[in-house]
Amino acid sequence: MTVVTRFAPSPTGFLHVGGARTALFNWLYARHAKGKFLLRIEDTDRARSTEEAVQAIFDGLEWLDLSHDGEVVFQSEGAERHAALAHQLLEAGKAYRCWCTPEELSEMREQARAEGQRMLYDRRWRDRDPAEAPTDVAPVIRFKAPVEGETVVEDLVQGAVRVANAQLDDMILLRSDGTPTYMLSVVADDHDMGVTHAIRGDDHLTNAARQTQLFLALGWQPPAYAHIPLIHGADGAKLSKRHGALAVSAYAEMGILAEAMCNYLLRLGWSHSDDEIISRQQAVEWFELDAIGRSPARFDMERLSSLNGIYIRQAEDGELLSLLNPHLSRLLEQEPDPALMPRLERLLPSLKTRAKNLIEMVENAQFLFLQTPLVLDEIAVKILNPESQEIISELLIELEKLGSWEEESLELAVRGFADSRSLKMGKVAQPLRASLTGKTVSPGIFDVMIALGREESLGRLGDIAARVS
């Protein structure tokens, strides 16, 4: 049997963390089994589905590098097929027309609420003579669900899940306007697409029992279900925007690497021994459904940031430069001067050691692309008082004598200058940093000087020294 999984988001919003993890698990299981990973857009809710949300789903999957097999299936395009199945069940006596009015359904809902019960349709039209039907009400088609016994879903994560059939009512298959419902469309599409494994959030667990009944009524084999626990915040509460329940694209904009995001999502509810850093190749090799836990995973932005920092330090410089460029363009509000990019290349080793995301890296590197004379921030202005300006003016004379612009010679010169004037290193390094970057926080000062190069460094120091005269 060829394993076929599917990711089936609704385009009524953007691709969020939970959906991204579901897509990843489906992709990994299919690749592990050398099967197929399919993509279906469940756009039957036409009023709420948007092209922007569809594109966001595509963009999110592309960023995560979760490529699907075959063409994208849009559920709305199968409406005629789905409706035909409802009529097929009707003709087989496995479905029936229901002429309940909105008022009658509202009464059932109010009664259930008053009794503290969940609203279940009372099946009043299940065996009623259609001749009694009102002429001014368009009927729906309901599934004639079993009323006795239980439906068992042998879930690959949750184990055997038993649902008493008395807890499930006769769901609507076809609305009064002739459009199929989500439940019918999902079953039809899973069958038609040859889905063998439906891996999704455990909020669909009740749906699995209903859908299993519908599969069997149609004479089809249900897919193997694997319902994964939902993601909670670090505090154990339901995941919300304050926890980081943002669109996947937002994490890309925060400077999170796609590889780090996938690694983090993988470890939300799945484990392989004590391994934390797991490559894509290892994930494909190791991924099994029985390693998914049954408890909700907790999303922790600090852990994601820490993991991202590890991936940044491991990244190739060429790859990092290409990832940094769009963030740098946004920060500078223009494309960076290509002639200045070598400065960034020289500073990368230092930037990588301390950054947890790409935004921090470009912010710490922004000074490399600024026009001179620099505009100093408020704290840098305070540091560069007349005394500090005099120090920079005298240090400039010593640095201009250097024949080698390397870390060792620069450090030797600056420390020697400080010692010769009985100054602590900080009394020299801080005004030096402010002069070169316009700020008081930056990568290591000698890394800064090497990245800027001899000519630019001396020029910026000269701008400050000029104030003395």
WOVENDA-V296492 format. One record per pair of residues at least 12 apart in sequence whose C-alpha atoms are under 10 Angstrom apart, sorted by sequence separation. I is the first residue (numbers start at 1). GAP is how many residues later the second one is. D is the distance in whole Angstrom. If there is no record, write none. Layout:
# WOVENDA-V296492
i:gap:d
I:GAP:D
I:GAP:D
This chain:
# WOVENDA-V296492
i:gap:d
7:12:9
26:12:9
27:12:10
42:12:10
108:12:8
109:12:9
150:12:6
151:12:5
152:12:9
171:12:8
172:12:8
173:12:9
211:12:10
232:12:10
233:12:9
264:12:9
266:12:9
401:12:10
433:12:6
436:12:8
437:12:10
7:13:9
9:13:10
41:13:8
106:13:10
108:13:7
149:13:10
150:13:5
151:13:6
152:13:10
171:13:9
212:13:10
232:13:9
248:13:9
263:13:8
264:13:9
348:13:9
351:13:7
415:13:9
432:13:8
433:13:9
436:13:8
8:14:9
9:14:9
23:14:9
58:14:10
105:14:9
108:14:8
149:14:9
150:14:4
151:14:6
208:14:9
231:14:9
263:14:7
264:14:9
266:14:10
272:14:7
347:14:10
351:14:8
399:14:7
414:14:8
415:14:9
7:15:7
8:15:8
23:15:10
105:15:10
149:15:6
150:15:5
208:15:10
263:15:6
271:15:9
272:15:8
398:15:7
399:15:8
414:15:8
429:15:10
430:15:9
433:15:8
437:15:10
6:16:10
7:16:5
23:16:9
41:16:9
105:16:8
126:16:8
148:16:8
149:16:6
150:16:8
262:16:9
263:16:7
271:16:9
272:16:9
325:16:10
398:16:8
429:16:7
433:16:9
436:16:9
6:17:8
7:17:9
105:17:9
125:17:9
126:17:9
127:17:10
147:17:9
148:17:6
149:17:8
150:17:9
151:17:10
208:17:8
260:17:9
262:17:9
263:17:8
266:17:8
270:17:9
271:17:10
344:17:10
347:17:10
348:17:9
429:17:9
432:17:10
5:18:9
7:18:9
126:18:7
146:18:10
147:18:5
148:18:6
150:18:10
208:18:10
260:18:9
262:18:8
270:18:9
273:18:10
344:18:9
347:18:8
395:18:9
396:18:10
398:18:10
399:18:10
414:18:10
6:19:10
7:19:7
39:19:10
123:19:9
126:19:10
146:19:6
147:19:5
148:19:10
208:19:9
259:19:9
260:19:9
270:19:8
271:19:10
272:19:7
395:19:8
398:19:8
5:20:9
6:20:6
7:20:8
145:20:8
146:20:8
147:20:9
205:20:9
259:20:8
263:20:9
270:20:9
271:20:6
272:20:10
321:20:9
324:20:10
436:20:9
437:20:10
5:21:6
6:21:8
100:21:10
123:21:9
145:21:9
147:21:8
187:21:10
205:21:9
259:21:8
262:21:10
266:21:9
270:21:6
271:21:7
344:21:7
347:21:9
436:21:7
4:22:9
5:22:7
123:22:10
146:22:9
147:22:8
205:22:7
269:22:8
270:22:4
271:22:8
343:22:9
344:22:9
395:22:7
435:22:9
436:22:9
438:22:10
4:23:10
5:23:10
100:23:10
145:23:8
146:23:9
147:23:9
187:23:10
188:23:10
204:23:7
205:23:9
269:23:6
270:23:6
321:23:8
394:23:9
395:23:9
436:23:9
437:23:9
5:24:8
6:24:9
100:24:8
145:24:7
146:24:9
183:24:8
187:24:6
191:24:8
198:24:9
199:24:10
202:24:8
203:24:8
204:24:9
268:24:9
269:24:5
270:24:10
321:24:8
344:24:7
436:24:6
4:25:9
5:25:6
98:25:9
99:25:9
100:25:8
144:25:9
145:25:5
183:25:10
186:25:8
187:25:8
190:25:10
196:25:9
197:25:9
198:25:6
199:25:8
200:25:8
201:25:8
202:25:5
203:25:9
267:25:9
268:25:9
269:25:8
320:25:10
343:25:7
344:25:9
432:25:10
435:25:6
436:25:7
3:26:8
4:26:6
5:26:10
98:26:8
99:26:7
143:26:9
144:26:6
145:26:8
184:26:10
188:26:9
196:26:8
197:26:5
198:26:6
199:26:6
200:26:7
201:26:5
202:26:5
203:26:8
266:26:10
269:26:7
342:26:10
343:26:9
391:26:10
435:26:6
3:27:6
4:27:10
98:27:5
142:27:9
143:27:5
144:27:8
183:27:8
184:27:8
187:27:7
188:27:8
195:27:9
196:27:5
197:27:5
198:27:5
199:27:5
200:27:5
201:27:5
202:27:5
203:27:8
269:27:7
270:27:9
318:27:9
321:27:9
341:27:9
391:27:9
434:27:10
435:27:9
436:27:10
2:28:9
3:28:9
39:28:9
40:28:10
97:28:7
98:28:7
142:28:6
143:28:6
144:28:10
183:28:7
187:28:7
195:28:6
196:28:6
197:28:6
198:28:6
199:28:6
200:28:6
201:28:6
202:28:7
268:28:9
269:28:5
317:28:7
320:28:9
331:28:9
340:28:7
341:28:8
432:28:10
433:28:10
435:28:8
436:28:9
3:29:10
4:29:9
37:29:9
38:29:9
39:29:6
96:29:8
97:29:8
98:29:10
141:29:10
142:29:5
143:29:6
191:29:7
194:29:9
195:29:9
196:29:9
197:29:7
198:29:8
199:29:7
200:29:9
201:29:6
268:29:5
269:29:8
317:29:10
340:29:7
432:29:8
435:29:7
3:30:6
4:30:9
5:30:8
6:30:8
7:30:8
8:30:8
9:30:8
10:30:9
11:30:7
12:30:9
37:30:8
38:30:5
39:30:8
43:30:10
44:30:9
45:30:10
46:30:8
96:30:6
97:30:10
98:30:9
141:30:9
142:30:4
143:30:6
184:30:8
188:30:9
191:30:8
200:30:9
201:30:9
267:30:9
268:30:7
277:30:8
318:30:10
328:30:9
332:30:10
336:30:10
339:30:10
340:30:10
391:30:10
431:30:10
434:30:10
435:30:9
2:31:8
3:31:7
4:31:6
5:31:6
6:31:6
7:31:6
8:31:6
9:31:7
10:31:6
11:31:7
12:31:8
37:31:5
38:31:5
39:31:8
40:31:9
41:31:7
42:31:8
43:31:7
44:31:6
45:31:8
95:31:8
96:31:8
97:31:10
99:31:9
141:31:6
142:31:5
143:31:9
183:31:9
184:31:9
187:31:10
191:31:8
268:31:7
276:31:9
317:31:7
327:31:7
328:31:8
331:31:8
332:31:10
1:32:10
2:32:8
3:32:5
4:32:5
5:32:5
6:32:4
7:32:5
8:32:5
9:32:6
10:32:5
11:32:6
36:32:8
37:32:6
38:32:7
39:32:8
40:32:6
41:32:6
42:32:6
43:32:6
44:32:5
96:32:10
98:32:9
140:32:7
141:32:6
142:32:7
188:32:10
190:32:9
191:32:8
265:32:10
268:32:10
317:32:8
320:32:9
327:32:7
330:32:10
331:32:8
336:32:10
337:32:7
391:32:10
414:32:9
432:32:10
2:33:5
3:33:6
4:33:6
5:33:6
6:33:6
7:33:6
8:33:6
9:33:6
10:33:6
11:33:9
12:33:8
36:33:6
37:33:9
38:33:8
39:33:5
40:33:5
41:33:5
42:33:5
43:33:6
44:33:9
97:33:8
99:33:10
100:33:9
101:33:9
140:33:8
141:33:5
142:33:9
187:33:10
190:33:8
277:33:9
324:33:10
325:33:10
327:33:10
328:33:9
329:33:9
336:33:7
395:33:9
431:33:10
1:34:9
2:34:8
3:34:9
4:34:7
5:34:9
6:34:7
7:34:8
8:34:6
9:34:8
10:34:8
11:34:9
12:34:9
35:34:9
36:34:9
38:34:7
39:34:6
40:34:6
41:34:6
42:34:7
43:34:9
44:34:10
96:34:10
99:34:6
100:34:9
140:34:6
141:34:7
231:34:10
265:34:9
277:34:9
324:34:6
327:34:9
328:34:6
332:34:8
336:34:10
411:34:9
7:35:10
8:35:10
10:35:8
11:35:9
12:35:9
13:35:9
38:35:8
39:35:9
40:35:7
41:35:9
42:35:10
44:35:8
98:35:9
99:35:7
101:35:10
102:35:10
139:35:9
140:35:5
141:35:8
187:35:8
264:35:9
313:35:10
317:35:9
323:35:8
324:35:8
327:35:7
328:35:8
331:35:8
410:35:10
411:35:7
12:36:5
13:36:8
14:36:10
97:36:10
99:36:9
101:36:7
139:36:8
140:36:5
187:36:10
232:36:10
264:36:10
313:36:8
326:36:10
327:36:9
391:36:9
392:36:8
396:36:10
410:36:7
11:37:8
12:37:5
13:37:8
20:37:9
24:37:9
99:37:9
100:37:8
101:37:9
138:37:9
139:37:5
140:37:8
141:37:9
231:37:8
313:37:10
315:37:9
321:37:10
324:37:8
325:37:9
328:37:9
332:37:8
391:37:7
392:37:10
395:37:9
409:37:10
410:37:10
10:38:9
11:38:5
12:38:6
14:38:8
15:38:8
19:38:9
23:38:8
27:38:10
28:38:9
99:38:6
100:38:9
101:38:9
138:38:5
139:38:9
140:38:8
168:38:9
230:38:9
231:38:8
313:38:9
314:38:9
320:38:9
324:38:7
328:38:8
332:38:9
407:38:10
408:38:9
10:39:7
11:39:6
12:39:9
13:39:9
14:39:5
15:39:9
27:39:7
98:39:10
99:39:7
100:39:7
137:39:9
138:39:8
139:39:9
140:39:10
141:39:9
168:39:10
171:39:8
229:39:10
230:39:9
264:39:8
265:39:9
312:39:9
313:39:5
314:39:10
388:39:8
392:39:7
407:39:6
410:39:8
10:40:10
11:40:8
12:40:9
13:40:5
14:40:8
15:40:10
16:40:10
20:40:8
24:40:8
26:40:10
27:40:8
98:40:9
99:40:5
100:40:8
138:40:10
140:40:10
170:40:9
229:40:7
264:40:6
312:40:6
313:40:6
388:40:8
391:40:8
392:40:7
406:40:8
407:40:7
410:40:9
11:41:8
12:41:6
13:41:8
14:41:9
15:41:7
16:41:9
20:41:8
23:41:10
24:41:9
27:41:8
97:41:9
98:41:5
99:41:7
143:41:10
156:41:9
168:41:9
169:41:9
173:41:10
228:41:8
263:41:9
264:41:10
311:41:10
312:41:8
313:41:9
328:41:10
391:41:9
405:41:10
406:41:9
407:41:10
11:42:5
12:42:8
14:42:6
15:42:5
24:42:7
27:42:10
97:42:6
98:42:5
99:42:9
156:42:10
157:42:9
163:42:10
168:42:7
228:42:10
310:42:9
312:42:9
313:42:8
388:42:9
389:42:8
407:42:8
10:43:9
11:43:5
13:43:9
14:43:6
15:43:9
23:43:8
96:43:10
97:43:6
98:43:6
155:43:10
156:43:9
163:43:8
171:43:10
261:43:7
264:43:7
309:43:8
310:43:9
312:43:8
313:43:9
388:43:6
389:43:9
392:43:8
406:43:9
407:43:7
9:44:10
10:44:8
11:44:9
13:44:9
15:44:9
16:44:9
20:44:8
96:44:8
97:44:5
98:44:7
126:44:9
155:44:10
158:44:9
161:44:8
162:44:10
165:44:9
260:44:8
261:44:9
263:44:8
264:44:9
309:44:8
310:44:10
312:44:7
383:44:10
387:44:10
388:44:9
405:44:8
406:44:7
9:45:9
11:45:9
15:45:7
23:45:10
96:45:6
97:45:6
157:45:9
161:45:9
163:45:10
164:45:9
165:45:9
260:45:9
263:45:9
309:45:8
310:45:9
311:45:9
312:45:7
405:45:7
11:46:8
14:46:9
15:46:9
20:46:10
95:46:7
96:46:5
97:46:9
120:46:10
123:46:8
163:46:7
260:46:10
261:46:9
309:46:6
310:46:8
311:46:9
312:46:8
384:46:9
385:46:9
389:46:9
10:47:9
95:47:5
96:47:7
97:47:10
120:47:8
121:47:9
122:47:7
123:47:7
158:47:9
161:47:10
162:47:8
163:47:9
260:47:6
261:47:8
308:47:9
309:47:4
310:47:10
383:47:7
384:47:6
388:47:10
406:47:9
9:48:8
94:48:9
95:48:4
96:48:7
120:48:7
121:48:6
122:48:8
123:48:10
161:48:9
165:48:10
256:48:8
257:48:10
259:48:10
260:48:5
263:48:10
308:48:6
309:48:6
383:48:6
384:48:9
405:48:8
406:48:9
94:49:6
95:49:5
118:49:9
120:49:6
121:49:7
256:49:8
259:49:8
260:49:9
306:49:9
307:49:8
308:49:6
309:49:9
312:49:10
382:49:10
383:49:10
405:49:6
93:50:9
94:50:5
95:50:8
119:50:9
120:50:8
121:50:8
155:50:9
255:50:10
257:50:10
258:50:9
260:50:8
261:50:10
305:50:9
306:50:6
307:50:10
308:50:9
380:50:9
381:50:9
383:50:10
384:50:7
404:50:9
90:51:8
93:51:8
94:51:8
120:51:9
121:51:10
254:51:10
256:51:9
257:51:6
260:51:6
305:51:6
306:51:9
380:51:8
383:51:7
384:51:8
89:52:9
90:52:9
94:52:10
153:52:9
256:52:6
257:52:9
259:52:7
260:52:9
304:52:9
305:52:7
382:52:10
383:52:10
402:52:9
89:53:10
90:53:8
153:53:10
155:53:9
255:53:9
256:53:9
258:53:10
259:53:10
304:53:10
380:53:9
381:53:8
87:54:8
89:54:8
90:54:9
245:54:9
257:54:7
302:54:10
380:54:5
381:54:9
400:54:9
86:55:7
89:55:9
153:55:7
243:55:10
244:55:8
256:55:9
257:55:8
379:55:9
380:55:8
399:55:9
400:55:10
86:56:8
152:56:9
153:56:6
243:56:7
244:56:8
256:56:9
383:56:10
86:57:8
151:57:10
152:57:7
153:57:10
243:57:7
244:57:7
377:57:9
380:57:9
381:57:8
383:57:8
83:58:10
151:58:6
238:58:10
243:58:8
257:58:10
376:58:7
380:58:6
381:58:9
399:58:10
400:58:7
150:59:9
151:59:8
153:59:8
239:59:8
376:59:8
379:59:9
380:59:5
381:59:10
399:59:8
152:60:9
236:60:8
238:60:9
239:60:8
374:60:10
375:60:10
376:60:10
377:60:10
378:60:9
379:60:7
380:60:6
7:61:9
151:61:8
152:61:10
228:61:9
236:61:9
237:61:9
374:61:8
376:61:8
377:61:6
378:61:8
379:61:7
380:61:9
396:61:10
397:61:9
6:62:9
151:62:7
227:62:10
236:62:7
373:62:10
374:62:8
375:62:9
376:62:4
377:62:6
378:62:10
396:62:7
399:62:10
5:63:10
6:63:10
226:63:8
229:63:9
232:63:10
233:63:10
234:63:9
235:63:8
236:63:9
257:63:10
373:63:10
374:63:8
375:63:6
376:63:6
377:63:8
396:63:10
226:64:9
228:64:7
229:64:8
230:64:9
231:64:9
232:64:6
233:64:8
234:64:5
235:64:9
372:64:10
374:64:6
375:64:9
376:64:9
396:64:10
4:65:10
8:65:9
10:65:10
145:65:8
227:65:10
228:65:8
229:65:6
230:65:8
231:65:5
232:65:6
233:65:5
234:65:5
235:65:9
373:65:9
374:65:10
396:65:7
397:65:10
8:66:9
159:66:10
226:66:9
228:66:7
229:66:6
230:66:5
231:66:5
232:66:5
233:66:5
234:66:5
257:66:9
395:66:9
396:66:7
8:67:9
143:67:10
146:67:8
158:67:9
159:67:9
227:67:9
228:67:9
229:67:5
230:67:7
231:67:6
232:67:6
233:67:7
234:67:8
370:67:9
145:68:7
156:68:7
157:68:8
158:68:7
159:68:10
228:68:8
229:68:7
230:68:9
231:68:7
232:68:9
233:68:9
234:68:10
255:68:9
368:68:9
370:68:9
393:68:8
396:68:10
397:68:10
144:69:10
145:69:8
153:69:10
155:69:7
156:69:6
157:69:5
158:69:7
228:69:10
255:69:8
367:69:8
368:69:8
392:69:7
393:69:7
396:69:8
143:70:9
144:70:9
154:70:8
155:70:5
156:70:5
157:70:6
158:70:8
367:70:5
392:70:8
393:70:9
395:70:9
143:71:8
146:71:10
153:71:9
154:71:7
155:71:5
156:71:7
157:71:7
158:71:9
252:71:10
366:71:9
367:71:7
392:71:10
393:71:7
394:71:8
145:72:9
153:72:8
154:72:9
155:72:7
156:72:9
157:72:9
255:72:8
365:72:9
367:72:9
389:72:9
392:72:7
393:72:4
144:73:9
153:73:10
155:73:10
253:73:10
254:73:9
364:73:9
392:73:6
393:73:8
96:74:9
98:74:9
143:74:9
253:74:8
390:74:9
391:74:9
392:74:10
393:74:9
95:75:9
97:75:9
252:75:10
364:75:10
367:75:9
389:75:6
390:75:7
393:75:7
95:76:10
96:76:10
97:76:10
366:76:10
388:76:9
389:76:6
390:76:10
392:76:9
393:76:9
95:77:9
96:77:10
97:77:9
98:77:10
99:77:9
364:77:8
365:77:8
388:77:10
389:77:9
390:77:9
391:77:10
95:78:9
98:78:9
364:78:6
365:78:8
389:78:7
390:78:6
97:79:10
363:79:9
364:79:7
389:79:6
390:79:9
368:80:9
384:80:8
388:80:10
367:81:9
386:81:9
387:81:9
361:82:10
386:82:7
365:83:9
368:83:8
369:83:9
89:84:10
368:84:7
372:84:9
367:85:9
86:86:10
87:86:9
365:86:10
373:86:9
374:86:8
86:87:6
87:87:9
372:87:8
373:87:7
85:88:9
86:88:7
368:88:10
372:88:7
373:88:10
85:89:10
354:89:8
371:89:10
373:89:9
374:89:8
83:90:8
84:90:10
199:90:9
353:90:9
373:90:6
374:90:9
82:91:9
83:91:7
351:91:9
352:91:10
372:91:8
373:91:9
82:92:9
83:92:10
86:92:10
202:92:9
350:92:10
351:92:7
350:93:6
351:93:9
86:94:8
202:94:10
350:94:7
83:95:7
85:95:9
348:95:10
83:96:7
84:96:9
347:96:8
351:96:9
82:97:9
83:97:6
347:97:10
350:97:7
80:98:9
82:98:6
83:98:9
86:98:8
349:98:9
350:98:9
79:99:9
80:99:8
81:99:9
82:99:9
85:99:8
86:99:10
348:99:10
79:100:7
80:100:8
82:100:10
85:100:10
256:100:8
257:100:8
347:100:6
79:101:6
83:101:9
255:101:8
256:101:6
257:101:8
346:101:8
347:101:7
350:101:10
78:102:9
79:102:9
82:102:7
83:102:9
255:102:5
256:102:7
346:102:9
347:102:9
76:103:10
82:103:6
85:103:8
254:103:7
255:103:4
256:103:9
347:103:8
348:103:9
76:104:9
81:104:9
82:104:9
253:104:10
254:104:7
255:104:5
344:104:10
346:104:7
347:104:5
79:105:10
82:105:9
83:105:10
252:105:10
253:105:9
254:105:6
255:105:8
343:105:9
346:105:5
347:105:9
79:106:8
82:106:6
251:106:10
252:106:9
253:106:8
254:106:9
255:106:9
343:106:10
345:106:8
346:106:8
75:107:9
78:107:8
81:107:8
82:107:8
252:107:10
255:107:10
343:107:8
344:107:7
346:107:9
81:108:10
343:108:5
344:108:9
76:109:9
79:109:10
342:109:8
343:109:6
75:110:7
78:110:9
341:110:10
342:110:9
343:110:8
75:111:8
78:111:8
340:111:10
342:111:10
340:112:9
75:113:10
75:114:7
74:115:10
73:116:9
73:120:9
94:120:9
95:122:10
94:123:7
94:124:9
89:125:10
92:125:9
92:126:10
89:128:8
89:129:7
88:130:9
86:132:10
157:132:7
158:132:10
85:133:8
156:133:7
157:133:6
156:134:7
157:134:8
158:134:9
44:135:9
157:135:7
158:135:9
159:135:10
44:136:8
45:136:9
156:136:9
157:136:7
158:136:6
44:137:8
45:137:8
157:137:7
158:137:10
44:138:7
43:139:9
42:140:8
44:141:8
42:143:9
42:144:8
40:146:10
42:147:10
40:149:9
40:150:10
40:153:9
38:155:8
38:156:10
38:157:9
36:158:10
37:158:9
36:159:9
36:160:10
35:161:10
30:167:9
29:168:9
29:170:9
26:171:8
26:172:8
27:172:10
26:173:6
25:174:7
26:174:8
25:175:9
23:176:9
22:177:7
23:177:9
8:178:9
22:178:6
21:179:9
22:179:7
21:180:10
19:181:9
8:182:10
18:182:10
19:182:9
18:183:8
6:184:8
64:184:9
5:185:9
63:185:9
64:185:10
4:186:10
63:186:8
6:187:9
60:187:8
61:187:9
5:188:9
6:188:10
60:188:6
61:188:10
64:188:10
4:189:8
5:189:9
6:189:7
59:189:9
60:189:6
63:189:8
4:190:7
5:190:6
6:190:9
8:190:10
57:190:9
59:190:8
60:190:10
3:191:9
4:191:5
5:191:6
6:191:8
7:191:8
8:191:10
56:191:9
57:191:9
2:192:9
3:192:8
4:192:5
5:192:5
6:192:7
7:192:8
8:192:9
56:192:9
57:192:9
60:192:9
2:193:10
3:193:6
4:193:6
5:193:6
6:193:8
7:193:8
56:193:8
64:193:9
65:193:8
2:194:8
3:194:7
4:194:9
5:194:7
6:194:9
63:194:9
64:194:5
65:194:9
1:195:9
63:195:6
64:195:7
62:196:10
63:196:9
64:196:10
66:196:10
64:197:8
65:197:9
60:198:10
63:198:10
64:198:7
26:200:10
25:203:9
22:205:10
22:206:8
21:207:10
22:208:10
21:209:10
21:210:9
18:211:10
18:212:7
18:213:6
17:214:8
18:214:10
5:218:9
4:219:9
5:219:10
18:221:9
17:222:10
17:227:8
18:227:8
20:227:9
16:228:9
17:228:6
18:228:10
19:228:10
20:228:7
16:229:6
17:229:7
18:229:10
19:229:9
15:230:10
16:230:6
17:230:7
18:230:10
15:231:8
16:231:4
17:231:6
14:232:8
15:232:5
16:232:5
14:233:6
15:233:6
16:233:9
13:234:9
14:234:8
15:234:8
16:234:9
17:234:10
14:235:9
16:235:10
25:237:10
24:238:7
28:238:9
24:239:10
21:240:10
25:240:9
20:241:10
21:241:8
24:241:8
25:241:7
20:242:9
24:242:7
21:243:9
22:243:9
17:244:9
21:244:5
22:244:10
20:245:8
21:245:7
25:245:9
21:246:10
18:247:9
21:247:8
17:248:8
21:248:10
32:249:10
18:250:10
32:250:10
34:250:10
32:251:8
33:251:9
28:252:9
31:252:10
32:252:5
33:252:9
28:253:10
31:253:6
32:253:6
29:254:9
30:254:9
31:254:9
32:254:8
33:254:9
28:255:7
29:255:7
32:255:7
33:255:9
28:256:5
29:256:9
31:256:9
32:256:8
27:257:9
28:257:9
29:257:9
30:257:10
25:258:10
28:258:9
29:258:6
25:259:10
28:259:6
29:259:7
28:260:9
29:260:8
28:261:10
25:262:8
25:263:9
26:263:10
25:264:9
25:267:10
18:281:10
17:282:9
